[in-house]
């Protein structure tokens, strides 16, 4: 962390989006959190949102891969955990369908 309290700086030269992901250091389980996208729009008039097909595909594949690694013996607990993965999967599928740049 910097002296001013920031964790880092990001510079954008064109419109696009980013998200923030964090992974906990826990040897017993994989714990993570991810935001949805934050859109950055540069220019006077509201530009068309730039949605990257390859980025949306990356996160869709990542969610599916993580869901496939869920190992819970209790069926109710497994279903509860996978419900969140399914929600994220639908989100990234929708964003991929709206993608307008490679």
Long-range contacts (C-beta under 8 A, 24 or more apart in sequence): 12-40, 12-42, 13-42, 14-42, 14-50, 15-39, 15-40, 15-41, 15-42, 15-43, 15-47, 15-49, 15-50, 16-40, 16-50, 16-52, 17-49, 17-50, 17-51, 17-52, 17-55, 19-59, 30-66, 30-69, 32-66, 34-88, 36-91, 37-95, 48-100, 49-100, 50-100, 50-101, 51-95, 51-98, 51-99, 51-100, 51-101, 52-99, 52-101, 52-102, 53-96, 53-99, 53-100, 53-101, 53-102, 54-102, 56-92, 56-95, 56-96, 56-99, 57-96, 59-92, 60-89, 60-92, 60-93, 60-96, 63-88, 63-89, 63-92, 64-89
